Amino acid sequence: QSSAHTRLGQKAFSQLLHKSLDEGVSFMDMADLYGSHPYVLKTVKDMPRNQLTYLTKLWPRKADWITPSGGAKREVTRFMKELGTDRIDVCLIHCMLNDQWPTEYERIRDEMSDLKRSGVIGAVGVSCHDFGALKVAAEHEWVDVIFARINHKGGREYSCDASAPEVAEVLKTARANGKAVVGMKIFGAGKLVKPEEKDASLKYVFGNDLVDAVTIGMLSTEQVDDTVTRMANVRVS
């Protein structure tokens, strides 16, 4: 229940988030696994809620740090308390590992659907760490949003679920089916660090219309400046 960001400590976390907000980054990618909700709340508590987009993820499996309820209502209620809000814009089931997830997590899906109908959640979906799970998500009517691992290199070495062309084809299908796709591992979980590698990956995901948004782990203000500049240059090129 921690991440590289929360391990920076609240002061450094807040400085990094304020820098990102100043650069126009208002999409908060969070998760119960990361322990990030209280850190975000302390940073943005004085900001208008309608200027921020909150995405978080519910961990569905028992682990040493959590015993899930088996549904979603208890968890989402806690998330809202931790974030000081009455609405989660996007809530995902975290880390799908096989193509049986719709059945395996049916109760979670049902409770998330109830919360969506009541307006507590804006959109629902999954984050995928398996190619079979991703292919199912691209077609499943329940899914509004997919977190997908994609970069121009592809393959397990660069934290993708299949080759870049294979993943790209599924993401195109997902978007054609009306799903919003958020790309993750754009820089290969920290393996694509050369400037030309970063630019090539950003060009691949945006140039091929594979994503609606991306999440990139920036751990310093310099990385924020670098990433935002590269994204802007790719989008207009």
C-alpha positions as CSV (number, residue, x, y, z in Angstrom):
1,Q,0.0,0.0,0.0
2,S,2.7,2.4,-1.1
3,S,4.4,3.5,-4.3
4,A,7.6,5.3,-5.4
5,H,5.5,8.5,-5.2
6,T,4.3,8.0,-1.6
7,R,7.7,6.9,-0.5
8,L,9.0,10.4,-1.4
9,G,7.0,11.6,1.7
10,Q,4.1,14.1,1.8
11,K,6.2,17.2,1.3
12,A,8.0,16.0,-1.9
13,F,4.8,14.3,-3.1
14,S,2.9,17.6,-2.8
15,Q,5.6,19.6,-4.5
16,L,5.7,17.1,-7.4
17,L,1.9,17.1,-7.8
18,H,1.7,20.9,-7.6
19,K,4.3,21.1,-10.3
20,S,2.2,18.7,-12.5
21,L,-1.0,20.7,-11.8
22,D,0.8,23.9,-12.8
23,E,1.7,22.2,-16.1
24,G,-1.9,21.3,-16.7
25,V,-1.9,17.7,-15.5
26,S,-5.2,17.3,-13.6
27,F,-5.8,13.6,-14.1
28,M,-5.1,11.8,-10.8
29,D,-4.1,8.1,-11.4
30,M,-4.4,6.4,-8.0
31,A,-5.0,3.0,-6.5
32,D,-5.6,1.4,-3.1
33,L,-2.4,-0.6,-3.8
34,Y,-0.4,2.6,-4.0
35,G,-1.7,4.1,-0.8
36,S,-2.0,7.4,-2.6
37,H,-5.5,8.7,-1.6
38,P,-4.5,10.6,1.6
39,Y,-1.4,12.1,-0.1
40,V,-3.6,13.5,-3.0
41,L,-6.2,14.8,-0.5
42,K,-3.6,16.7,1.5
43,T,-2.2,18.2,-1.7
44,V,-5.4,19.3,-3.5
45,K,-7.8,19.9,-0.5
46,D,-8.1,23.6,-1.4
47,M,-8.6,23.1,-5.1
48,P,-12.1,23.0,-6.7
49,R,-13.1,19.4,-7.2
50,N,-14.4,20.0,-10.7
51,Q,-10.9,20.9,-11.8
52,L,-9.6,17.4,-11.1
53,T,-10.3,14.0,-12.5
54,Y,-10.0,11.1,-10.0
55,L,-9.3,7.6,-11.2
56,T,-8.6,4.9,-8.7
57,K,-8.4,1.1,-8.6
58,L,-9.8,-1.5,-6.4
59,W,-7.6,-4.5,-5.5
60,P,-9.8,-7.7,-5.8
61,R,-7.5,-10.4,-4.3
62,K,-6.6,-11.1,-0.7
63,A,-3.1,-10.1,0.1
64,D,-1.0,-9.4,3.2
65,W,-2.2,-5.8,3.3
66,I,-5.9,-6.3,2.4
67,T,-8.8,-8.6,2.8
68,P,-11.3,-7.6,0.1
69,S,-15.0,-7.5,0.7
70,G,-15.7,-9.4,-2.5
71,G,-17.7,-6.5,-3.8
72,A,-17.0,-2.8,-4.4
73,K,-19.4,-0.7,-2.2
74,R,-17.3,-1.0,1.0
75,E,-14.1,-0.2,-0.8
76,V,-15.5,2.7,-2.8
77,T,-17.0,4.2,0.3
78,R,-13.6,4.1,2.0
79,F,-11.9,5.6,-1.1
80,M,-14.3,8.6,-1.0
81,K,-13.6,9.2,2.6
82,E,-9.8,9.0,2.0
83,L,-10.2,11.4,-0.9
84,G,-12.7,13.7,0.8
85,T,-15.1,13.5,-2.2
86,D,-18.6,12.2,-2.9
87,R,-17.7,10.9,-6.4
88,I,-15.0,8.8,-8.1
89,D,-14.8,9.8,-11.8
90,V,-13.3,6.4,-12.8
91,C,-13.0,3.2,-10.8
92,L,-11.2,0.1,-12.1
93,I,-10.7,-3.4,-11.0
94,H,-7.0,-3.6,-10.6
95,C,-4.6,-6.0,-12.4
96,M,-6.6,-8.5,-14.4
97,L,-4.5,-11.6,-14.9
98,N,-6.7,-13.9,-17.1
99,D,-9.6,-13.9,-19.5
100,Q,-12.0,-15.2,-16.8
101,W,-12.1,-11.9,-14.9
102,P,-15.8,-11.0,-15.8
103,T,-17.0,-14.2,-14.1
104,E,-14.3,-14.2,-11.4
105,Y,-15.2,-10.7,-10.3
106,E,-18.9,-10.6,-11.1
107,R,-20.0,-9.4,-7.7
108,I,-17.5,-6.5,-7.9
109,R,-18.8,-5.6,-11.3
110,D,-22.4,-5.7,-10.1
111,E,-21.7,-3.4,-7.2
112,M,-19.6,-1.0,-9.3
113,S,-22.6,-0.9,-11.7
114,D,-24.9,0.0,-8.9
115,L,-22.6,2.8,-7.8
116,K,-22.4,4.0,-11.4
117,R,-26.1,4.1,-11.7
118,S,-26.4,6.1,-8.4
119,G,-23.8,8.6,-9.7
120,V,-21.1,7.7,-7.1
121,I,-18.8,6.3,-9.9
122,G,-18.7,8.0,-13.3
123,A,-17.1,5.2,-15.3
124,V,-16.0,1.6,-14.7
125,G,-13.4,-0.8,-16.1
126,V,-10.2,-2.8,-15.6
127,S,-6.5,-2.5,-15.7
128,C,-5.0,-5.4,-17.6
129,H,-1.7,-7.3,-17.1
130,D,-2.6,-10.2,-19.4
131,F,-3.2,-10.3,-23.1
132,G,-6.3,-12.5,-22.7
133,A,-7.7,-10.2,-20.1
134,L,-7.1,-7.2,-22.5
135,K,-8.9,-8.9,-25.4
136,V,-11.9,-9.6,-23.3
137,A,-12.0,-6.1,-22.0
138,A,-11.9,-4.7,-25.5
139,E,-15.2,-6.4,-26.3
140,H,-17.0,-6.6,-23.0
141,E,-20.1,-4.4,-22.7
142,W,-19.5,-3.6,-19.0
143,V,-16.2,-1.9,-19.6
144,D,-16.0,1.9,-20.1
145,V,-12.3,2.4,-19.4
146,I,-9.2,0.1,-20.0
147,F,-5.7,0.6,-18.6
148,A,-3.4,-1.2,-21.0
149,R,0.3,-1.7,-21.2
150,I,1.7,-0.3,-24.5
151,N,4.9,1.1,-25.9
152,H,6.6,0.9,-29.3
153,K,8.9,-2.0,-28.2
154,G,6.3,-4.4,-26.8
155,G,6.8,-7.8,-25.3
156,R,7.5,-8.9,-21.7
157,E,10.9,-7.3,-21.7
158,Y,9.2,-3.9,-21.9
159,S,6.3,-4.8,-19.6
160,C,3.7,-5.3,-22.3
161,D,1.3,-8.3,-22.6
162,A,2.2,-9.1,-26.2
163,S,4.0,-7.6,-29.2
164,A,3.4,-3.9,-29.9
165,P,1.4,-4.7,-33.1
166,E,-0.7,-7.3,-31.3
167,V,-1.6,-4.9,-28.4
168,A,-2.2,-2.1,-30.8
169,E,-4.7,-4.1,-32.8
170,V,-6.7,-4.9,-29.6
171,L,-6.6,-1.2,-28.5
172,K,-7.9,-0.1,-31.8
173,T,-10.8,-2.6,-31.4
174,A,-11.4,-1.3,-27.9
175,R,-11.6,2.3,-29.0
176,A,-13.8,1.3,-32.0
177,N,-16.1,-0.3,-29.4
178,G,-16.4,3.0,-27.5
179,K,-13.9,2.2,-24.7
180,A,-11.6,4.8,-23.4
181,V,-8.0,3.5,-23.3
182,V,-5.4,4.8,-20.9
183,G,-1.9,3.7,-21.9
184,M,0.6,2.7,-19.2
185,K,4.2,1.5,-19.3
186,I,4.7,4.0,-22.1
187,F,8.4,4.2,-21.1
188,G,8.6,0.4,-20.5
189,A,8.4,0.6,-16.7
190,G,11.5,2.8,-16.7
191,K,13.5,0.8,-19.3
192,L,13.0,3.4,-22.1
193,V,15.1,6.2,-20.8
194,K,16.9,7.6,-23.8
195,P,15.3,10.7,-25.3
196,E,14.8,9.0,-28.7
197,E,13.2,6.0,-27.1
198,K,10.7,8.2,-25.2
199,D,9.8,10.2,-28.3
200,A,9.4,7.0,-30.3
201,S,7.1,5.5,-27.8
202,L,4.9,8.6,-27.4
203,K,4.8,8.9,-31.2
204,Y,3.7,5.3,-31.5
205,V,0.9,5.4,-29.0
206,F,-0.5,8.9,-30.1
207,G,0.3,8.6,-33.8
208,N,-1.6,5.4,-34.1
209,D,-4.6,6.6,-32.1
210,L,-4.2,3.9,-29.6
211,V,-5.0,5.8,-26.4
212,D,-7.2,8.6,-25.0
213,A,-4.7,9.3,-22.2
214,V,-1.5,8.0,-20.7
215,T,-0.1,7.6,-17.2
216,I,3.6,8.1,-16.8
217,G,5.4,7.9,-13.5
218,M,7.3,11.2,-13.1
219,L,9.4,11.3,-9.9
220,S,10.9,14.8,-10.2
221,T,10.0,18.2,-11.4
222,E,12.6,17.8,-14.2
223,Q,10.8,14.7,-15.4
224,V,7.5,16.5,-15.4
225,D,8.9,19.3,-17.6
226,D,10.6,16.8,-19.9
227,T,7.5,14.5,-20.3
228,V,5.0,17.3,-20.8
229,T,7.2,18.9,-23.4
230,R,7.8,15.7,-25.2
231,M,4.0,14.9,-25.2
232,A,3.2,18.4,-26.5
233,N,5.8,18.1,-29.3
234,V,4.5,14.7,-30.4
235,R,0.9,15.7,-30.4
236,V,1.5,18.6,-32.8
237,S,4.1,16.9,-35.0
